[in-house]
Amino acid sequence: MTFLFFEKLLIALLLGLLIGLDRQIRHKPLGMKTSMVISVASCLITIVSIESVGKYSIPGHTNMDPMRLAAQIVSGVGFIGAGVILRRSNEIISGLTTAAMVWAASALGIAAGAGFYKEAVVAVLLIIFAINIFPVLVKLLGPQVLREKDVSVLILFSPDGDMAALIDEISQEEMKVKHIKVKDVEDHLRQIHLVISASDQMRTTSIYTKIKEMKHVTAVEVETIST
C-alpha cells in the first residue's frame, strides 16, 4: 500500500513536470516547480479523499463520497489560474492558455491519485500535442487568418497630424486595425493605442520601424500579444 501511494505521487510529479516544462520553455508564468506542486498536491488530496472512506466510514452508518475532497480541487485551483491571466487593456487578455495548463496539471494529479495512470499519460500527451503541434498544422493547412498575430501598438501622435490618415496608412502596410483607443496627453500630444493584426512572418521590429517613419508620429511602443 505504501509503494502504491508513492507510485501515484511520483507519476503525478512527472506529469506535472511535463506541463511545467512546456510553459517554462515558452517563458510563461507557470513554471516546472508550480506545475509539479499543483499536480502532486492534487494527487495527495485525491488519495486522502479515497482512502478516508475505507478508514473512517462505518458500514451501514456513514455515507461518504470517495471523491468529495477531489471535487473541490477543480474550483480551488481556479485561484491560481486567475493569477496568470493578465488584462493588458480594454480588449487584450493574455495568459488564458497558461491558466488552462494550471487546471490541466490539477486534473492530471487527480487522475493519478485515483489510479487512472493510462488515462493520465494519454491526456498529458494530447495536451502537449494540442499546445505545440496541432496549432502549427492548422496554421499551415488552414486559412490565412490563422497565420496572423495580434500586436499592441502605442503611438504618440502630433496634434498637427490627421489620425484617420495614419490609420489608413497603417492599413496599407499589410496590417489590419482591430481596436482603437485615443486620449490626450501632455504637450498637446495624442496617445493612440491600437491592436493590429499582422502576418506571423512580419517581425515586431519591422512593424515598429514602419509606424515610426510615418508622418507626425513622435514615439512608438510595440508589443506582440501572446496567450
C-alpha positions in Angstrom: 0.0 0.0 0.0 2.9 2.3 0.8 4.5 1.6 -2.6 1.2 2.3 -4.4 0.9 5.6 -2.5 4.5 6.6 -3.6 3.8 5.5 -7.2 0.8 7.7 -7.6 2.6 10.7 -6.2 5.6 10.1 -8.4 3.5 9.7 -11.6 1.7 12.9 -10.7 5.1 14.6 -10.2 6.3 13.5 -13.7 3.1 14.5 -15.4 3.2 18.0 -13.7 6.9 18.2 -14.8 5.9 17.8 -18.5 3.3 20.6 -18.2 5.7 22.9 -16.4 8.5 22.2 -19.0 6.2 23.3 -21.8 5.3 26.6 -20.1 8.9 27.3 -19.0 10.3 26.7 -22.4 7.8 29.4 -23.7 8.8 31.7 -20.8 5.2 31.7 -19.3 4.3 32.4 -15.7 3.6 28.7 -14.9 7.0 27.0 -14.4 8.1 23.5 -13.5 8.0 24.0 -9.7 4.5 25.4 -9.7 3.1 22.8 -12.0 4.7 19.9 -10.1 3.4 21.3 -6.8 -0.2 21.6 -8.1 -0.1 18.1 -9.6 1.4 16.4 -6.5 -0.9 18.2 -4.1 -4.0 17.4 -6.2 -2.9 13.7 -6.2 -2.4 13.8 -2.4 -5.8 15.2 -1.8 -7.4 12.7 -4.1 -5.6 9.8 -2.3 -6.7 11.1 1.1 -10.3 11.5 -0.1 -10.5 8.0 -1.4 -8.6 6.3 1.5 -10.6 8.1 4.1 -13.8 6.3 3.0 -12.4 2.9 3.9 -10.6 4.1 7.0 -13.3 6.3 8.7 -16.6 5.2 7.4 -18.8 2.7 9.3 -20.7 0.3 7.0 -24.4 0.9 7.2 -24.0 4.1 9.3 -21.6 6.5 7.5 -22.3 7.8 4.0 -19.0 9.2 2.5 -18.2 10.2 -1.1 -14.7 9.0 -2.0 -14.2 11.9 -4.4 -15.6 14.6 -2.2 -12.3 16.3 -1.4 -11.1 15.8 -5.0 -14.1 17.6 -6.3 -13.1 20.8 -4.5 -9.7 20.8 -6.2 -11.1 21.9 -9.5 -12.7 25.0 -8.1 -9.9 25.8 -5.7 -7.1 25.7 -8.3 -9.0 28.4 -10.2 -7.5 31.0 -7.8 -4.0 30.1 -9.1 -5.2 30.1 -12.7 -6.7 33.5 -12.3 -3.4 34.8 -11.1 -1.7 34.2 -14.5 -4.4 35.9 -16.6 -3.5 39.4 -17.5 -5.7 42.1 -18.9 -3.5 44.5 -20.7 -6.1 46.9 -22.0 -9.8 47.1 -22.9 -9.8 44.1 -25.2 -6.4 42.4 -24.7 -6.3 39.4 -22.4 -3.3 37.1 -22.2 -2.4 34.1 -20.1 -5.5 32.0 -20.8 -3.6 29.1 -22.1 -1.3 29.1 -19.1 -4.4 29.2 -16.8 -5.8 26.2 -18.6 -2.5 24.4 -18.1 -2.8 25.1 -14.3 -6.2 23.4 -14.4 -4.8 20.6 -16.5 -2.0 19.9 -14.0 -4.6 19.7 -11.3 -6.7 17.2 -13.4 -3.6 15.0 -14.1 -2.9 14.9 -10.3 -6.5 13.9 -9.6 -6.3 11.1 -12.3 -3.0 9.8 -10.9 -4.4 9.9 -7.3 -7.4 7.9 -8.4 -5.2 5.3 -10.1 -6.1 6.2 -13.7 -2.5 6.0 -15.0 -3.1 5.2 -18.6 -5.7 7.9 -18.9 -3.4 10.5 -17.3 -0.5 9.7 -19.6 -2.6 9.8 -22.7 -4.2 13.1 -21.5 -0.8 14.8 -21.0 0.4 13.7 -24.4 -2.7 15.0 -26.0 -2.4 18.3 -24.1 1.2 18.8 -25.2 0.2 17.9 -28.8 -2.7 20.3 -28.7 -0.5 23.2 -27.4 2.6 22.7 -29.6 2.0 20.6 -32.7 -1.7 20.9 -33.6 -1.7 24.7 -33.9 1.3 24.5 -36.3 -0.6 22.1 -38.5 -3.7 24.2 -38.5 -1.7 27.3 -39.4 -0.1 25.5 -42.3 -3.3 24.0 -43.7 -5.9 26.5 -42.6 -7.0 29.9 -43.8 -4.7 33.0 -43.8 -6.3 34.5 -40.7 -4.7 31.6 -38.7 -1.3 32.7 -39.8 -1.7 36.2 -38.3 -0.7 37.6 -34.9 -2.1 40.4 -32.8 0.2 43.3 -31.9 -0.4 46.1 -29.4 0.9 49.4 -30.6 1.1 52.6 -28.5 1.7 55.8 -30.6 2.3 59.4 -29.5 0.9 61.5 -32.3 1.4 65.2 -33.1 -1.8 67.3 -32.9 -1.0 68.7 -36.4 -1.5 65.2 -37.9 -4.6 63.5 -39.3 -5.3 60.4 -37.3 -7.6 59.0 -40.0 -4.8 59.3 -42.5 -2.5 57.5 -40.1 -4.9 54.6 -39.6 -5.3 54.3 -43.4 -1.5 54.3 -43.9 -1.1 51.5 -41.3 -3.8 49.5 -43.1 -1.9 49.8 -46.4 1.1 48.1 -44.8 -0.5 44.6 -44.7 -1.8 45.3 -41.2 -5.4 45.3 -40.1 -6.5 47.6 -37.3 -8.8 45.7 -34.9 -9.1 48.1 -31.9 -8.5 51.8 -31.4 -8.3 53.9 -28.2 -7.3 57.6 -28.3 -6.7 60.1 -25.5 -4.9 63.4 -25.0 -1.6 63.5 -23.0 1.0 66.2 -22.1 2.3 68.8 -24.6 -1.0 68.5 -26.6 0.0 65.2 -28.0 -2.4 62.4 -28.7 -1.9 58.9 -27.4 -3.3 56.3 -29.8 -3.5 52.7 -28.7 -4.1 50.2 -31.5 -4.5 46.4 -31.7 -3.5 45.4 -35.1 -3.4 42.0 -36.9 -0.3 41.2 -39.0 1.3 38.2 -40.7 3.3 35.8 -38.5 6.2 36.4 -40.9 6.3 40.2 -40.2 8.7 40.9 -37.4 7.7 43.1 -34.5 10.7 45.3 -35.2 9.6 45.8 -38.8 6.2 47.0 -37.5 7.9 49.4 -35.2 10.1 50.8 -38.0 7.2 51.3 -40.4 5.0 53.1 -38.0 7.9 55.2 -36.6 8.6 56.5 -40.0 5.0 57.7 -40.6 4.3 61.5 -40.5 3.6 63.2 -37.2 4.5 60.1 -35.2 6.7 61.2 -32.3 7.1 57.9 -30.4 6.1 54.2 -30.8 5.8 51.2 -28.5 5.1 47.8 -30.0 4.3 44.5 -28.2 3.3 41.2 -29.6 0.2 39.8 -27.8 0.6 36.1 -26.7 -1.8 33.8 -25.0 
